[in-house]
Amino acid sequence: MKKTYQPKSKDVDRKWHLIDAKDVVLGRLATQVANLLMGKHKRDYANHIDMGDWVVVINSKDIKVTGRKESQKLYYKHSGYPGGFKEVSYAKLKKERPERIIELAVSRMLPKNRLQSIRMGRLKVFAGSEHIYEEKFGKGEKNNAS
């Protein structure tokens, strides 16, 4: 009788992915990044083990949304205190902290379990095209999100 193969945490091989977010739709980018962070693109994927890769997203200030989301989309948060409900518009968040838009979209696409914060720690988002992880990428390892 053959046994089912179960991958081990020590056998995980993590790679680095560079994704350019210029003129890419937010939801499609977030789906691609979430799959890379979870490791769903790997042959031996197991959902109970953290198998994901490192992801660097550049040009987050040039992300696109469809429809009227540019003027209508709102982000909500609550401090936990009475009267602590706050909302910020997409346009204001894009002007002040464009990397936060991608972080929120990816975070909300990941499963809500104890691996979520570990996976989000491997996501690095930059507003411009310059980033500090240049030495991690060899030739041919850069991805486009289109």
C-alpha positions as CSV (number, residue, x, y, z in Angstrom):
1,M,0.0,0.0,0.0
2,K,1.3,3.5,-1.0
3,K,1.3,6.4,1.5
4,T,0.2,9.9,0.7
5,Y,3.0,12.4,0.6
6,Q,2.8,15.2,3.2
7,P,5.3,18.1,2.7
8,K,7.2,19.2,5.7
9,S,7.9,22.8,6.8
10,K,11.7,22.3,6.5
11,D,11.3,21.2,2.8
12,V,9.8,24.5,1.7
13,D,11.7,26.3,-1.0
14,R,10.9,30.1,-1.0
15,K,11.5,32.2,-4.1
16,W,11.2,36.0,-4.6
17,H,8.7,37.5,-7.1
18,L,8.7,41.1,-8.3
19,I,5.4,42.4,-9.6
20,D,4.9,45.7,-11.3
21,A,1.4,47.1,-10.4
22,K,1.4,49.8,-13.0
23,D,-2.0,50.0,-14.8
24,V,-3.2,46.7,-13.3
25,V,-6.6,46.2,-11.9
26,L,-6.5,45.9,-8.1
27,G,-8.5,42.8,-7.6
28,R,-6.6,40.8,-10.2
29,L,-3.3,41.8,-8.7
30,A,-4.4,41.0,-5.2
31,T,-5.5,37.5,-6.3
32,Q,-2.2,36.8,-8.0
33,V,-0.2,38.0,-4.9
34,A,-2.4,36.0,-2.5
35,N,-1.8,32.8,-4.4
36,L,2.0,33.4,-4.4
37,L,1.9,34.1,-0.6
38,M,0.0,30.9,0.0
39,G,2.1,28.8,-2.3
40,K,-0.9,27.6,-4.3
41,H,1.3,27.7,-7.5
42,K,3.5,25.0,-6.2
43,R,3.2,21.3,-7.1
44,D,3.2,20.1,-3.5
45,Y,0.9,22.7,-2.0
46,A,-0.7,21.8,1.4
47,N,-3.1,24.3,3.0
48,H,-2.0,23.6,6.6
49,I,1.7,24.5,5.9
50,D,3.1,27.9,5.1
51,M,4.6,27.2,1.7
52,G,4.4,30.7,0.1
53,D,7.0,32.8,-1.5
54,W,8.3,36.4,-1.0
55,V,6.5,39.0,-3.1
56,V,7.6,42.6,-3.8
57,V,5.1,44.9,-5.5
58,I,6.3,48.1,-7.0
59,N,4.4,51.1,-8.5
60,S,1.4,50.8,-6.2
61,K,0.6,54.4,-6.8
62,D,-0.4,53.5,-10.4
63,I,-2.9,50.8,-9.5
64,K,-6.3,50.9,-11.3
65,V,-9.8,50.1,-10.2
66,T,-12.8,49.6,-12.4
67,G,-16.2,51.3,-12.5
68,R,-16.8,54.2,-10.1
69,K,-14.7,52.8,-7.3
70,E,-12.2,55.6,-7.6
71,S,-14.8,58.0,-6.2
72,Q,-17.1,55.7,-4.2
73,K,-15.0,53.0,-2.5
74,L,-14.6,53.5,1.2
75,Y,-12.3,51.7,3.7
76,Y,-13.7,51.2,7.3
77,K,-12.0,50.5,10.6
78,H,-13.1,50.6,14.3
79,S,-10.9,51.3,17.3
80,G,-13.0,49.2,19.6
81,Y,-14.1,52.2,21.6
82,P,-17.5,53.9,21.5
83,G,-17.5,56.3,18.6
84,G,-14.3,54.8,17.2
85,F,-15.7,54.1,13.8
86,K,-13.7,55.6,11.0
87,E,-13.8,55.6,7.2
88,V,-11.4,56.8,4.6
89,S,-12.1,57.1,0.8
90,Y,-10.1,55.3,-1.8
91,A,-8.9,58.5,-3.4
92,K,-7.6,59.9,-0.1
93,L,-5.8,56.6,0.8
94,K,-4.3,56.4,-2.7
95,K,-2.9,59.9,-2.3
96,E,-1.5,59.4,1.2
97,R,-0.6,55.7,1.4
98,P,-1.0,53.9,-1.9
99,E,0.8,50.8,-0.6
100,R,-1.9,50.3,2.0
101,I,-4.5,49.7,-0.7
102,I,-2.7,46.6,-2.0
103,E,-1.9,45.4,1.5
104,L,-5.6,45.6,2.5
105,A,-6.8,43.8,-0.7
106,V,-4.3,41.0,-0.3
107,S,-5.0,40.6,3.4
108,R,-8.7,40.3,2.8
109,M,-8.1,37.6,0.2
110,L,-6.0,35.4,2.5
111,P,-7.6,32.8,4.7
112,K,-8.4,34.1,8.2
113,N,-6.2,31.7,10.2
114,R,-2.9,31.8,12.2
115,L,-0.8,31.8,9.0
116,Q,-2.3,35.0,7.7
117,S,0.0,37.4,9.6
118,I,3.1,35.2,8.7
119,R,2.1,35.3,5.0
120,M,1.5,39.1,5.1
121,G,5.0,39.5,6.6
122,R,6.4,38.2,3.3
123,L,4.6,40.9,1.2
124,K,6.6,44.1,0.5
125,V,4.8,46.9,-1.2
126,F,6.4,50.1,-2.5
127,A,4.7,53.2,-4.0
128,G,7.4,53.9,-6.6
129,S,9.6,51.7,-8.7
130,E,12.6,51.8,-6.3
131,H,12.9,49.1,-3.6
132,I,15.5,47.7,-1.2
133,Y,15.3,44.0,-2.3
134,E,17.2,44.4,-5.6
135,E,19.8,41.9,-4.7
136,K,17.2,39.1,-4.2
137,F,16.4,39.0,-7.9
138,G,18.5,37.4,-10.5
139,K,17.9,37.7,-14.2
140,G,14.6,36.4,-15.5
141,E,12.8,36.3,-12.1
142,K,10.7,39.5,-12.5
143,N,7.0,39.1,-13.1
144,N,4.5,41.4,-14.7
145,A,0.9,41.3,-13.3
146,S,-0.7,41.7,-16.7
